[in-house]
């Protein structure tokens, strides 16, 4: 998936935004994240996945907010992992 990384106002947080229009099926994505060891909290419009290294909020439109991250390279690596586990509607 093609995406761009955007630095958030908080110094150690970044966002990934898909370049194409997508819609993530949060209900079907949740078990895949849990299988990979993430603790997942869900709501109707987003889910939050945490592991021991970082926390990622996943929105239906595919936007990710993640932290703490040290730079765009690490944010890109995290985004690749998360997007590989997301199921589109």
C-alpha positions as CSV (number, residue, x, y, z in Angstrom):
1,X,0.0,0.0,0.0
2,X,1.3,3.5,-0.8
3,X,1.1,6.0,2.0
4,X,2.8,9.1,3.2
5,X,4.2,9.8,6.6
6,X,3.3,13.1,8.4
7,X,4.9,14.3,11.6
8,X,2.3,15.2,14.2
9,X,2.6,18.2,16.5
10,X,3.8,15.9,19.3
11,X,7.5,15.3,18.7
12,X,7.5,11.5,19.0
13,X,4.2,10.9,17.1
14,X,3.6,10.5,13.4
15,X,0.7,9.7,11.1
16,X,0.5,7.5,8.0
17,X,-2.1,8.5,5.4
18,X,-3.0,6.2,2.4
19,X,-2.4,7.7,-1.0
20,X,-5.5,5.8,-2.3
21,X,-9.0,5.8,-0.9
22,X,-9.5,2.7,1.3
23,X,-11.9,1.6,4.0
24,X,-10.6,-0.7,6.8
25,X,-12.9,-3.3,8.3
26,X,-12.0,-2.8,11.9
27,X,-14.0,-5.8,13.2
28,X,-12.1,-8.2,10.9
29,X,-8.8,-6.5,11.5
30,X,-8.9,-6.8,15.3
31,X,-8.4,-10.6,15.6
32,X,-5.4,-10.4,13.1
33,X,-3.7,-7.8,15.3
34,X,-4.4,-9.9,18.5
35,X,-2.9,-13.0,16.8
36,X,0.3,-10.9,16.3
37,X,0.4,-10.0,20.0
38,X,-1.2,-6.6,20.0
39,X,-3.5,-5.5,22.8
40,X,-6.5,-4.0,21.0
41,X,-9.2,-1.6,22.1
42,X,-12.1,-0.9,19.7
43,X,-14.8,1.6,19.0
44,X,-17.1,2.3,16.1
45,X,-14.7,4.6,14.2
46,X,-11.3,3.4,15.2
47,X,-9.2,0.9,17.1
48,X,-6.1,1.2,19.1
49,X,-3.4,-1.5,19.0
50,X,-0.5,-1.6,21.5
51,X,2.5,-3.7,21.9
52,X,5.5,-3.2,24.1
53,X,7.2,-0.8,21.7
54,X,4.5,1.5,20.3
55,X,0.8,2.3,20.1
56,X,-1.1,2.8,16.8
57,X,-4.6,4.2,16.3
58,X,-6.2,2.9,13.1
59,X,-9.1,4.7,11.5
60,X,-11.6,3.3,9.1
61,X,-10.3,5.6,6.3
62,X,-6.8,3.9,6.7
63,X,-5.1,6.8,8.6
64,X,-2.7,5.6,11.3
65,X,-1.5,7.7,14.2
66,X,1.5,6.1,16.0
67,X,3.9,6.7,18.7
68,X,6.4,6.8,20.2
69,X,8.5,6.8,17.0
70,X,12.0,8.2,16.5
71,X,11.6,9.3,12.9
72,X,10.0,8.8,9.5
73,X,11.9,5.6,8.7
74,X,10.6,3.9,11.9
75,X,7.1,5.2,11.3
76,X,7.2,3.8,7.8
77,X,8.2,0.4,9.1
78,X,5.4,0.4,11.7
79,X,2.9,1.4,9.0
80,X,4.0,-1.4,6.7
81,X,3.4,-3.9,9.6
82,X,0.0,-2.5,10.5
83,X,-1.2,-2.2,6.9
84,X,-0.2,-5.8,6.2
85,X,-2.6,-6.9,9.0
86,X,-5.5,-4.6,8.1
87,X,-8.5,-6.1,6.1
88,X,-10.2,-3.8,3.7
89,X,-14.0,-3.7,3.4
